Amino acid sequence: MTTRRMRSIALALALAAPSPASAQPALAGAEAAAQTPSADRPGPREADRPPQAPSPPPSAGYTSYGAEGARLHLALGPPPGSFRDDPLVRRGVYDRPYLMRLGSPTTDVALGGYFDLVASYLQQQGVSDGFTAEARRFNLFVTSRIADRVRLSSEIELEHGTRAISIEFAALDVLLHHTLNLRGGIVLVPIGKFNLAHDSPLYDVVDRPLVSTRILPSTYGDVGGGLFGAFYPGGHKLTYEAYIVNGLGEGILAAEGTRIAQGRASSRFERDANGQPAVTARLGYASPPRRWLQLETALSFYAGAYNTPVLEGLQVDPPRWLHLLAWDLEASIGPLTLRGEAAYARIDLPQGLTERHASEQAGLYAEIVGTIFKRPLVLFQRASLAAVGRLDWVDLNLNRRPDGEPVGDETLRLTLGVSFRPAPGTSLRVGYRHDWIRDPLNNPLRGGGFQLGIASYF
């Protein structure tokens, strides 16, 4: 072969060879074709796909508060029929909107939160401090779907600006099956529904229920762990949560009386003050989702020693126990929503305390919300207006004096108001409340006033 002919062949091969720049698109096209499902090449596994936004069941009791495309799919598993995308607790911490979702097909991180602002003019016995405004809460949510069956969710609260900063909960879930799952970390103690679904934008009354804050110490998160899950007998839903936690502390015996909420010492995140963990559980029922009727109800309890019986290895006091029992109910019937919570507390007291400290407490609240309209209004495509009424009652001392008279420390409150929502996750509220009070000395007092509130998810 002549030298001239060899040069011609080499030149032809050089012109036919692809350059690196032209090879890359061809490679990318081949990878894309390889990932495209076909009859003989199936697509990726369902578990490897990005989580899809859940479709809420068509029931009056379930409301989606955020953009559907921004919500993580946090269902417990493949429950049957209409409960497929139902959360464990409706309006609870896994039924929230999120500002942003970032992630890969198997990992997602969602960010969001809410804020709560209040303006009030209140008086008691004709004495008032005048008009005041309050930045009550600014809460941040961070939820991560770490893997197909591992998720972590947390909530950080900034109360009254930065006067109080706390972690309300930060729990890791390992999802085994919708009937049996593991949870550990700083868990929300399932005593009453309000502690599990406490976000201000969910409600149409400015103040939180008295029974849920003075007897049931909402918001109450504690270090511990346990099990949770759901069953679906006959098209209905039964849920449970059961945990072991560090428990409340000796702060419940305050100078002014028995104050259970003051037992939430920050040291509970570091250690169990008495080495005897508390036990808490909630058993719930939900009816099948229907357009005009939705019912949820649950029983819950808490039992734990609150004192320090052993100090440096020495027995200094017998264990003294706090028992809490609660029942909650929420029902949607057409345009009406009924909800309430009742609680009873029994406290073992040491000898020598005055009658001001109660060994028994009880309380309840009942609320009715009626939708006046829900339709596009001027600039707001999802506007709604509702009227609300709530009755609160708490007796922080059920004990009796030797003469049979009540000790006092009781409050009865009636609240009436309206709530305008330019969007489902934003509530503009105005209300009037009136209080009938018996102080710890059983003196009668009257109080009340007007309140304006703004609460919104973001």
C-alpha positions as CSV (number, residue, x, y, z in Angstrom):
1,M,0.0,0.0,0.0
2,T,1.4,3.4,-1.0
3,T,2.1,6.1,1.5
4,R,-0.4,8.4,-0.3
5,R,-3.2,5.9,0.1
6,M,-2.4,5.3,3.8
7,R,-2.7,9.0,4.4
8,S,-6.1,9.1,2.7
9,I,-7.5,6.3,4.9
10,A,-6.2,8.0,8.1
11,L,-7.8,11.3,7.1
12,A,-11.2,9.5,6.5
13,L,-11.1,7.8,9.9
14,A,-10.3,11.1,11.6
15,L,-13.3,12.8,10.0
16,A,-15.6,10.0,11.0
17,A,-14.6,9.8,14.7
18,P,-16.9,11.8,17.1
19,S,-15.4,14.6,19.1
20,P,-15.7,14.6,22.9
21,A,-18.3,17.4,22.8
22,S,-20.5,15.5,20.4
23,A,-20.1,12.2,22.3
24,Q,-21.6,13.6,25.5
25,P,-25.1,14.4,24.1
26,A,-25.2,11.0,22.6
27,L,-24.4,9.4,25.9
28,A,-27.0,11.5,27.7
29,G,-29.6,10.5,25.1
30,A,-28.7,6.8,25.6
31,E,-29.1,7.2,29.4
32,A,-32.5,8.9,29.0
33,A,-33.6,6.2,26.6
34,A,-32.5,3.5,29.1
35,Q,-34.6,5.2,31.8
36,T,-37.7,5.5,29.7
37,P,-40.2,2.7,30.6
38,S,-41.2,0.4,27.7
39,A,-43.0,-2.9,27.4
40,D,-39.7,-4.9,28.0
41,R,-38.0,-2.3,30.2
42,P,-40.2,-1.3,33.2
43,G,-39.8,2.0,34.9
44,P,-38.3,2.7,38.4
45,R,-39.8,1.0,41.4
46,E,-42.7,2.8,43.1
47,A,-40.6,3.3,46.2
48,D,-37.8,5.0,44.3
49,R,-40.1,7.6,42.8
50,P,-40.4,11.1,44.4
51,P,-43.2,11.2,46.9
52,Q,-46.4,12.5,45.4
53,A,-48.7,15.0,47.1
54,P,-51.6,13.3,48.9
55,S,-55.2,13.8,47.7
56,P,-57.3,14.6,50.7
57,P,-60.5,12.5,51.1
58,P,-63.7,14.4,50.2
59,S,-64.8,14.9,53.8
60,A,-65.9,18.0,55.6
61,G,-63.5,17.2,58.4
62,Y,-60.3,17.3,56.4
63,T,-58.8,20.5,55.1
64,S,-55.6,20.9,53.1
65,Y,-53.9,24.1,54.2
66,G,-51.0,24.4,51.7
67,A,-50.1,23.9,48.1
68,E,-50.6,20.3,47.4
69,G,-47.4,20.0,45.4
70,A,-45.3,21.1,48.3
71,R,-46.4,18.5,50.8
72,L,-44.5,15.4,51.7
73,H,-46.3,12.0,51.4
74,L,-46.1,10.8,55.0
75,A,-48.8,8.2,55.1
76,L,-48.1,5.2,57.3
77,G,-48.5,2.7,54.5
78,P,-51.1,1.4,52.1
79,P,-54.2,1.4,54.2
80,P,-57.4,0.5,52.3
81,G,-59.9,2.7,50.4
82,S,-60.7,6.2,51.5
83,F,-58.1,6.2,54.3
84,R,-55.2,5.8,51.9
85,D,-53.7,9.3,52.5
86,D,-55.2,10.0,55.8
87,P,-52.7,11.1,58.5
88,L,-52.6,9.4,61.9
89,V,-54.1,12.6,63.6
90,R,-55.9,15.0,61.3
91,R,-54.6,18.5,61.6
92,G,-51.7,17.1,63.5
93,V,-47.9,17.6,63.0
94,Y,-47.9,15.3,59.8
95,D,-50.9,17.1,58.3
96,R,-49.3,20.6,57.8
97,P,-48.4,22.7,54.8
98,Y,-44.8,23.5,54.0
99,L,-43.1,26.5,52.5
100,M,-40.5,24.5,50.5
101,R,-39.7,20.9,49.6
102,L,-36.2,20.0,48.5
103,G,-34.7,16.5,47.9
104,S,-34.0,13.5,45.7
105,P,-36.3,10.6,44.7
106,T,-35.6,9.0,48.1
107,T,-34.9,12.0,50.4
108,D,-37.0,15.1,51.0
109,V,-36.7,18.0,53.4
110,A,-39.6,20.3,54.0
111,L,-39.6,23.7,55.7
112,G,-42.5,25.7,57.0
113,G,-44.0,27.3,60.1
114,Y,-46.7,29.7,61.4
115,F,-46.9,32.9,63.4
116,D,-49.5,34.2,65.9
117,L,-50.2,37.9,66.7
118,V,-52.8,39.1,69.2
119,A,-54.1,42.5,70.2
120,S,-56.3,42.7,73.3
121,Y,-58.3,45.1,75.5
122,L,-59.1,43.1,78.7
123,Q,-60.3,44.1,82.1
124,Q,-61.0,42.4,85.5
125,Q,-63.3,43.8,88.1
126,G,-63.4,47.0,86.0
127,V,-59.6,47.4,86.0
128,S,-57.7,47.3,82.7
129,D,-54.2,47.8,81.5
130,G,-55.6,49.2,78.3
131,F,-54.9,48.1,74.7
132,T,-51.9,45.9,74.2
133,A,-50.4,43.9,71.3
134,E,-48.5,40.6,71.7
135,A,-46.3,38.6,69.4
136,R,-47.2,35.2,70.9
137,R,-45.5,32.7,68.7
138,F,-43.3,32.2,65.7
139,N,-42.8,28.5,65.0
140,L,-40.6,26.7,62.5
141,F,-41.2,23.2,61.1
142,V,-38.5,21.0,59.6
143,T,-39.5,17.6,58.3
144,S,-37.2,15.2,56.5
145,R,-38.1,12.0,54.6
146,I,-34.7,10.5,55.1
147,A,-35.6,7.3,53.2
148,D,-38.7,5.4,52.1
149,R,-39.5,4.3,55.7
150,V,-37.5,6.8,57.8
151,R,-38.7,10.3,58.6
152,L,-37.8,13.0,61.1
153,S,-40.0,15.9,62.0
154,S,-39.3,18.8,64.4
155,E,-40.8,22.1,65.6
156,I,-39.0,25.1,67.1
157,E,-41.0,27.8,68.9
158,L,-40.0,31.4,69.5
159,E,-42.4,32.8,72.1
160,H,-42.9,36.5,72.7
161,G,-40.2,37.4,70.3
162,T,-37.1,35.7,71.6
163,R,-38.0,35.7,75.3
164,A,-38.5,31.9,75.2
165,I,-37.0,29.6,72.6
166,S,-37.8,25.9,72.8
167,I,-37.9,22.7,70.9
168,E,-41.5,21.5,71.0
169,F,-40.7,18.1,69.4
170,A,-38.1,16.4,67.3
171,A,-38.9,12.8,66.7
172,L,-37.6,10.1,64.3
173,D,-40.1,7.6,62.9
174,V,-39.2,4.2,61.5
175,L,-42.2,3.0,59.5
176,L,-42.5,-0.8,59.5
177,H,-46.2,-1.2,58.7
178,H,-49.3,0.9,59.1
179,T,-50.2,-1.2,62.1
180,L,-46.8,-1.0,63.9
181,N,-44.2,1.8,63.7
182,L,-41.4,3.1,66.0
183,R,-40.9,6.7,67.2
184,G,-38.2,8.2,69.4
185,G,-36.8,11.5,70.4
186,I,-38.6,14.5,71.8
187,V,-42.2,13.3,71.2
188,L,-45.4,15.1,71.6
189,V,-47.1,13.5,74.6
190,P,-50.5,12.2,73.3
191,I,-52.6,13.4,76.2
192,G,-55.6,15.0,74.5
193,K,-55.8,15.9,70.8
194,F,-55.0,19.6,71.3
195,N,-51.4,18.8,72.3
196,L,-51.1,16.9,69.0
197,A,-52.9,19.5,66.9
198,H,-52.1,22.9,68.5
199,D,-51.2,25.2,65.6
200,S,-52.9,28.6,66.0
201,P,-54.0,28.9,62.3
202,L,-56.1,25.8,62.8
203,Y,-58.5,27.5,65.3
204,D,-60.9,30.4,65.1
205,V,-60.6,31.5,68.7
206,V,-57.7,33.7,69.7
207,D,-56.9,31.9,73.0
208,R,-56.1,28.3,73.5
209,P,-58.6,26.2,75.5
210,L,-58.2,26.5,79.3
211,V,-58.4,22.8,80.0
212,S,-55.7,22.1,77.4
213,T,-53.2,24.5,78.9
214,R,-54.0,24.5,82.7
215,I,-54.7,20.8,83.3
216,L,-53.3,19.2,80.2
217,P,-50.0,21.0,79.8
218,S,-50.0,21.8,76.1
219,T,-47.7,22.2,74.4
220,Y,-45.9,19.3,76.0
221,G,-43.0,17.4,74.4
222,D,-40.8,15.1,76.3
223,V,-37.8,12.8,75.7
224,G,-38.9,9.2,75.1
225,G,-40.1,6.7,72.6
226,G,-42.6,4.0,71.7
227,L,-45.0,2.7,69.2
228,F,-47.8,4.0,67.0
229,G,-50.0,2.8,64.2
230,A,-53.5,2.3,62.7
231,F,-56.0,-0.5,62.0
232,Y,-58.9,-0.4,59.6
233,P,-61.7,-2.7,60.7
234,G,-64.8,-2.6,58.6
235,G,-63.8,0.6,56.8
236,H,-63.3,2.5,60.0
237,K,-60.0,3.6,61.5
238,L,-58.5,2.9,64.9
239,T,-55.3,4.6,65.9
240,Y,-52.9,4.3,68.8
241,E,-49.8,5.9,70.3
242,A,-48.0,4.6,73.3
243,Y,-44.7,6.1,74.7
244,I,-42.4,6.0,77.7
245,V,-41.2,9.5,78.6
246,N,-39.2,11.2,81.3
247,G,-42.3,12.9,82.7
248,L,-43.3,16.1,84.5
249,G,-41.5,17.3,87.6
250,E,-42.0,18.8,91.0
251,G,-42.9,22.2,89.6
252,I,-46.5,21.2,89.6
253,L,-46.6,22.1,93.3
254,A,-46.4,25.9,92.9
255,A,-46.8,28.5,95.5
256,E,-50.2,29.5,94.3
257,G,-51.5,26.0,94.2
258,T,-51.3,22.8,92.0
259,R,-50.2,23.9,88.5
260,I,-49.5,20.9,86.3
261,A,-48.2,23.0,83.4
262,Q,-45.3,24.2,85.6
263,G,-44.0,20.7,85.8
264,R,-42.5,21.0,82.3
265,A,-39.0,21.8,83.6
266,S,-36.4,22.2,80.9
267,S,-34.3,19.6,82.7
268,R,-36.6,16.9,81.3
269,F,-34.7,17.1,78.1
270,E,-31.5,16.1,80.0
271,R,-32.6,13.4,82.4
272,D,-35.4,11.8,84.3
273,A,-35.5,13.6,87.7
274,N,-36.6,10.5,89.6
275,G,-35.5,7.5,87.5
276,Q,-39.1,6.4,87.0
277,P,-40.3,7.0,83.5
278,A,-43.9,8.1,82.9
279,V,-46.3,6.1,80.6
280,T,-48.7,7.8,78.2
281,A,-51.0,6.5,75.5
282,R,-53.9,7.5,73.2
283,L,-56.5,5.3,71.5
284,G,-58.5,7.0,68.7
285,Y,-61.4,6.3,66.4
286,A,-62.2,7.9,63.1
287,S,-65.3,7.2,61.0
288,P,-65.0,6.7,57.2
289,P,-64.5,10.0,55.4
290,R,-67.8,11.3,54.0
291,R,-68.7,14.6,52.4
292,W,-71.2,15.6,55.0
293,L,-70.0,13.8,58.1
294,Q,-66.7,13.1,59.8
295,L,-66.1,12.0,63.3
296,E,-63.0,11.6,65.4
297,T,-62.8,10.8,69.1
298,A,-60.1,9.4,71.4
299,L,-59.3,8.5,75.0
300,S,-55.8,9.2,76.4
301,F,-54.0,8.9,79.7
302,Y,-50.7,9.8,81.4
303,A,-49.2,8.3,84.6
304,G,-45.9,9.2,86.2
305,A,-44.1,10.0,89.4
306,Y,-43.4,13.8,89.6
307,N,-41.2,14.0,92.8
308,T,-37.7,12.8,93.6
309,P,-38.0,9.9,96.0
310,V,-34.3,8.9,96.0
311,L,-31.5,11.4,96.4
312,E,-27.9,10.3,96.3
313,G,-29.0,6.7,96.9
314,L,-31.1,7.5,99.9
315,Q,-34.9,7.2,100.0
316,V,-36.1,10.6,101.0
317,D,-39.8,10.4,99.9
318,P,-42.2,7.8,98.6
319,P,-43.1,8.2,94.9
320,R,-45.9,10.6,94.4
321,W,-47.9,10.1,91.2
322,L,-49.7,12.3,88.7
323,H,-52.5,10.7,86.7
324,L,-54.2,12.4,83.8
325,L,-57.2,11.1,81.8
326,A,-58.6,12.9,78.8
327,W,-61.3,12.5,76.1
328,D,-61.5,14.5,72.9
329,L,-64.0,14.7,70.1
330,E,-64.2,16.5,66.8
331,A,-67.1,16.1,64.4
332,S,-67.9,17.9,61.1
333,I,-71.6,17.9,60.1
334,G,-72.1,19.9,56.9
335,P,-71.1,23.5,57.5
336,L,-70.8,22.9,61.3
337,T,-67.7,21.7,63.2
338,L,-68.0,20.6,66.8
339,R,-64.9,19.9,68.9
340,G,-64.1,19.6,72.6
341,E,-61.9,18.1,75.2
342,A,-62.4,17.0,78.8
343,A,-59.7,16.1,81.4
344,Y,-59.4,14.9,84.9
345,A,-56.2,15.0,87.0
346,R,-55.4,13.2,90.3
347,I,-52.3,14.3,92.2
348,D,-50.7,12.5,95.2
349,L,-49.8,15.3,97.6
350,P,-47.3,15.2,100.5
351,Q,-48.4,15.9,104.0
352,G,-48.5,19.5,105.3
353,L,-49.7,21.4,102.3
354,T,-52.4,23.9,102.6
355,E,-55.9,23.5,101.1
356,R,-54.8,25.7,98.2
357,H,-53.0,22.6,96.7
358,A,-55.5,20.4,94.9
359,S,-55.4,16.6,94.8
360,E,-58.0,16.6,92.0
361,Q,-58.7,18.9,89.0
362,A,-61.1,18.8,86.1
363,G,-62.1,20.8,83.1
364,L,-63.5,20.8,79.6
365,Y,-64.1,23.0,76.6
366,A,-66.8,22.7,73.9
367,E,-66.6,24.7,70.6
368,I,-68.9,25.1,67.6
369,V,-67.8,26.7,64.3
370,G,-70.3,27.5,61.6
371,T,-69.3,28.3,58.1
372,I,-71.2,31.4,56.9
373,F,-69.7,31.3,53.4
374,K,-66.8,29.7,51.5
375,R,-66.3,31.1,48.0
376,P,-64.1,33.4,45.9
377,L,-64.3,37.0,47.3
378,V,-62.8,39.9,45.3
379,L,-59.1,39.2,45.4
380,F,-59.3,36.0,47.4
381,Q,-60.2,32.8,45.5
382,R,-60.5,30.6,48.6
383,A,-62.0,32.9,51.1
384,S,-64.3,31.9,53.9
385,L,-66.1,33.4,56.9
386,A,-67.1,31.5,60.1
387,A,-68.8,32.3,63.4
388,V,-67.5,30.6,66.5
389,G,-68.6,30.0,70.1
390,R,-66.6,28.3,72.8
391,L,-67.3,27.5,76.4
392,D,-64.4,26.8,78.8
393,W,-64.5,25.5,82.3
394,V,-61.7,24.5,84.6
395,D,-61.7,23.8,88.3
396,L,-58.1,23.6,89.5
397,N,-59.2,22.5,93.0
398,L,-62.0,20.0,93.4
399,N,-61.2,19.7,97.1
400,R,-63.7,20.9,99.7
401,R,-63.1,22.8,102.9
402,P,-64.1,21.2,106.3
403,D,-67.4,23.1,106.2
404,G,-68.2,21.5,102.7
405,E,-67.7,24.8,100.8
406,P,-65.6,24.7,97.6
407,V,-62.1,25.9,97.8
408,G,-62.2,28.0,94.6
409,D,-59.6,28.4,91.9
410,E,-62.3,27.9,89.2
411,T,-62.9,29.7,85.8
412,L,-65.8,29.7,83.5
413,R,-65.3,31.5,80.2
414,L,-67.6,32.2,77.2
415,T,-66.0,33.3,73.9
416,L,-67.9,34.5,70.8
417,G,-66.4,35.7,67.6
418,V,-65.9,35.5,63.8
419,S,-63.0,34.4,61.7
420,F,-62.2,35.5,58.2
421,R,-59.9,33.3,56.1
422,P,-58.5,34.9,52.9
423,A,-56.9,31.5,52.4
424,P,-57.5,28.2,54.3
425,G,-54.2,28.6,56.2
426,T,-54.6,32.2,57.4
427,S,-57.1,33.3,60.1
428,L,-58.1,36.8,60.9
429,R,-60.1,36.7,64.1
430,V,-62.1,39.0,66.3
431,G,-63.8,37.9,69.5
432,Y,-65.2,38.9,72.9
433,R,-64.7,36.8,76.0
434,H,-66.3,36.9,79.4
435,D,-64.9,35.3,82.5
436,W,-66.6,34.2,85.7
437,I,-63.8,33.4,88.2
438,R,-63.4,32.1,91.7
439,D,-59.9,32.9,92.9
440,P,-58.0,30.5,95.2
441,L,-59.7,32.1,98.2
442,N,-63.1,31.5,96.6
443,N,-63.7,35.2,96.0
444,P,-65.9,35.9,92.9
445,L,-64.4,37.9,90.1
446,R,-65.6,39.1,86.7
447,G,-63.5,39.9,83.7
448,G,-63.4,39.9,79.9
449,G,-62.7,42.0,76.9
450,F,-62.1,42.1,73.1
451,Q,-59.4,40.4,71.2
452,L,-58.1,40.6,67.6
453,G,-55.8,37.9,66.3
454,I,-53.8,37.0,63.1
455,A,-52.5,33.5,62.7
456,S,-51.1,32.1,59.5
457,Y,-49.0,29.2,58.1
458,F,-46.2,30.1,55.9
